[in-house]
Amino acid sequence: MRRSLSSNAKNWPPSPVLDANGEPHIEKVRLERPQVFIAYVFNAAQIDGLPPAPSRECSWNPLEKAEQLVQAANPNLQHAAGDRAFYRPSTDSIHLPLKEKFPSAGDYYSTLLHELGHNAVTGIMPHGAGNRRLGV
């Protein structure tokens, strides 16, 4: 391995234990403190001698699927000059820079779908807008 730095990957809480029927087996156990699993991981490109990952051909067009998702969600979408993208709960609207300001169509849809996730809080998630437990 070349001289590289790892990244920490944390996993907590642990994955559920499944019973013989594939259902979660729940057993409450009082812990003195949270149990956190930490792994030190490297990007595959940092490991000498590791063969490249096999390429996976996509049988569908991701940009077309993203556009279909946006059309189905039918958000109040506003494009304007500037460089800010945000969701405004008070007007239930998504604000984005003009499409031509994005380096690629993929960057545009990545940003739009991110903001659509914030919009989903008011549209499809429980407890309505401002659900801080969801971290949105």
N, C-alpha and C positions, 0 to 999 in steps of 0.2 A: 504494500500500500504506500502510495506517495505520502509525503508529509501533508496531512489534511486535518482539519478540525471536524469533530463530530457535532451532531445536533442532539439535543435531548428530546426523546419522545416519551411523554408521560401518559399513563393510562390509569384513570381512576374515575369513578368507582369501577370495580372489576365487572367483567361480563357475567350475566346470569348463568347459574347452573341449571341445566335442563333435566327433567325426569325422563323416564322410559318412553313417555308419550310425546316428548319434545316440548312439553310445557315448562315454563320457568318454575323452579323449585325455590320457594321463598322461605327463608328462615332468618328471623331477626337475631342478630348477635351484637351486643353492645361492645364497641371497641374503645380502647383508651384514647386512640387518636386515629385519624384517617390513614388508610394504607394506600400508598402511592407506588406504582411500579414505574421505574425509570429505565429506559434503554438508551444506549448511546449508538446512534445510527449514522451511517455515511451514505452519501449519494453514490449510486452504482458506478457513476463515471469516475469516482475517486479511487476505485479498487482496481489495482493492476491485475491483468490476466482474466478478468471477468468478461465472458463473451457478451456482446450487445444483446439487449432484450429483443425478442422477435417482434417485428412490426405487426400491428393489428390493423387490418383494413376496415374502415368504417363502411357499412353497407347503406348508410343513410347520410344525408347532408346535414351536419350539425347546425349550420346557419339557417337552413329552411325549418328545421325543428324548433329552433329558438324563435323564429318569426311566428310560427304556428302557436307556440306557447303564449307569446305576447298578444297575438290576436285573440286567443281564447280568453285571456285574462281581461282584455279590453280596459287597460288602465287609462286614467286621465294623464296623457303624456304631453309634456311641453318641451320643445327644443328652443334654445336661445343662444345668443352669442355669449361667450365666456368659457370658463374651464371647470365649472362646478357641476357635480351630479349629486342629487339628493332627493329624498322623499319628503314631502311636506304633509304631515298628518292633518293640519287644519283645513286643507283643501283637497285632501286625498289625491294628491297629484305627484307625479314623478317628473323631475326637471333634469334635463340632460343638455350638454353642449350640442351644437350642430353636428350632424353625422360626419361631415367632412373633417371635423377637428380630431377624430379618432384615428390612430395609426392604421387600424385595420377593422374590418367588419367584425372579426372575432372580439376585438377589444370593445367595440360598441356594444355587442350583445352581452358580453361578460358584465359590463357596467349596468346595462339595462336590467338584466336578470337579477343582479345583486339588489338594485333598488326595488325591483318587483317583489323581492323577498320581504322588504320592509312593508310594502303595500299589502302583502298577504296578511299581515297581522290584523288589519282592519277588515279584510274581506273574508278570510276563511279560518283564521285561528281563533281558539276560544278566548274569551275574556276581552275581546276588542282591542282597540288601539292602546298603545302605551304599556303593553305587558312586559314589564322589566324583567320578570322571571325568565323570559325567553331570550333576553339579551339583545333585543332589537330596538 
